[in-house]
Amino acid sequence: MNIARIRNVECYSEDNLVWLNDNWGKYNTEKMPKAVSRTAVRTGPESIMHIAIYSSEEESNAANVIAEEFLTSAKNRIKEYITFHGEVMGE
């Protein structure tokens, strides 16, 4: 069963968003569990939605811990974020 982890992040500025996206790419390739797929969607000038699909709840949870560490380290750039996760129902 595939599990989706979706995170919408709103930054304080467009520069912060660009920084977040660039640095997340470097950070997640070194530490994150392998995902079935990953997509980043710019939803506004200062916001982005990350969608990752994992093959198990355990991988999704492990990825969430790493993502939370990164977001905490960037808290001065992030206005707010919200996370959703659940079973993938279709493609």
Contacts in CASP RR format, 6 or more apart in sequence:
PFRMAT RR
TARGET T0000
AUTHOR 0000-0000-0000
METHOD contacts of the structure
MODEL  1
MNIARIRNVECYSEDNLVWLNDNWGKYNTEKMPKAVSRTAVRTGPESIMH
IAIYSSEEESNAANVIAEEFLTSAKNRIKEYITFHGEVMGE
1 56 0 8 1.000
1 57 0 8 1.000
1 87 0 8 1.000
1 88 0 8 1.000
2 36 0 8 1.000
2 53 0 8 1.000
2 54 0 8 1.000
2 55 0 8 1.000
2 87 0 8 1.000
2 88 0 8 1.000
3 53 0 8 1.000
3 54 0 8 1.000
3 55 0 8 1.000
3 56 0 8 1.000
3 57 0 8 1.000
3 59 0 8 1.000
3 60 0 8 1.000
3 85 0 8 1.000
3 86 0 8 1.000
3 87 0 8 1.000
3 88 0 8 1.000
4 51 0 8 1.000
4 52 0 8 1.000
4 53 0 8 1.000
4 54 0 8 1.000
4 60 0 8 1.000
4 84 0 8 1.000
4 85 0 8 1.000
4 86 0 8 1.000
4 87 0 8 1.000
4 88 0 8 1.000
5 50 0 8 1.000
5 51 0 8 1.000
5 52 0 8 1.000
5 53 0 8 1.000
5 54 0 8 1.000
5 60 0 8 1.000
5 63 0 8 1.000
5 64 0 8 1.000
5 67 0 8 1.000
5 83 0 8 1.000
5 84 0 8 1.000
5 85 0 8 1.000
5 86 0 8 1.000
6 49 0 8 1.000
6 50 0 8 1.000
6 51 0 8 1.000
6 52 0 8 1.000
6 83 0 8 1.000
6 84 0 8 1.000
6 85 0 8 1.000
7 49 0 8 1.000
7 50 0 8 1.000
7 67 0 8 1.000
7 81 0 8 1.000
7 82 0 8 1.000
7 83 0 8 1.000
7 84 0 8 1.000
8 43 0 8 1.000
8 47 0 8 1.000
8 48 0 8 1.000
8 49 0 8 1.000
8 81 0 8 1.000
8 82 0 8 1.000
9 17 0 8 1.000
9 20 0 8 1.000
9 47 0 8 1.000
9 48 0 8 1.000
9 49 0 8 1.000
9 50 0 8 1.000
9 71 0 8 1.000
9 78 0 8 1.000
9 80 0 8 1.000
9 81 0 8 1.000
10 46 0 8 1.000
10 47 0 8 1.000
10 78 0 8 1.000
10 79 0 8 1.000
10 80 0 8 1.000
10 81 0 8 1.000
11 17 0 8 1.000
11 20 0 8 1.000
11 46 0 8 1.000
11 47 0 8 1.000
11 48 0 8 1.000
11 77 0 8 1.000
11 78 0 8 1.000
11 79 0 8 1.000
12 46 0 8 1.000
12 77 0 8 1.000
12 78 0 8 1.000
12 79 0 8 1.000
13 46 0 8 1.000
13 77 0 8 1.000
14 45 0 8 1.000
14 46 0 8 1.000
16 46 0 8 1.000
16 77 0 8 1.000
16 78 0 8 1.000
17 42 0 8 1.000
17 45 0 8 1.000
17 46 0 8 1.000
17 47 0 8 1.000
17 48 0 8 1.000
19 74 0 8 1.000
19 77 0 8 1.000
20 48 0 8 1.000
20 74 0 8 1.000
20 77 0 8 1.000
20 78 0 8 1.000
21 40 0 8 1.000
21 48 0 8 1.000
23 70 0 8 1.000
23 74 0 8 1.000
24 50 0 8 1.000
24 70 0 8 1.000
27 66 0 8 1.000
27 70 0 8 1.000
28 38 0 8 1.000
28 66 0 8 1.000
28 67 0 8 1.000
28 70 0 8 1.000
31 66 0 8 1.000
32 63 0 8 1.000
32 66 0 8 1.000
32 67 0 8 1.000
33 54 0 8 1.000
33 59 0 8 1.000
33 62 0 8 1.000
33 63 0 8 1.000
34 59 0 8 1.000
35 52 0 8 1.000
35 53 0 8 1.000
35 54 0 8 1.000
35 59 0 8 1.000
35 63 0 8 1.000
36 53 0 8 1.000
36 54 0 8 1.000
36 55 0 8 1.000
37 51 0 8 1.000
37 52 0 8 1.000
37 53 0 8 1.000
38 50 0 8 1.000
38 51 0 8 1.000
38 52 0 8 1.000
38 53 0 8 1.000
39 50 0 8 1.000
39 51 0 8 1.000
39 52 0 8 1.000
40 48 0 8 1.000
40 49 0 8 1.000
40 50 0 8 1.000
40 51 0 8 1.000
41 48 0 8 1.000
41 49 0 8 1.000
41 51 0 8 1.000
42 48 0 8 1.000
43 49 0 8 1.000
46 79 0 8 1.000
52 60 0 8 1.000
52 63 0 8 1.000
53 88 0 8 1.000
54 60 0 8 1.000
54 63 0 8 1.000
60 85 0 8 1.000
60 86 0 8 1.000
64 83 0 8 1.000
64 85 0 8 1.000
71 78 0 8 1.000
71 81 0 8 1.000
END
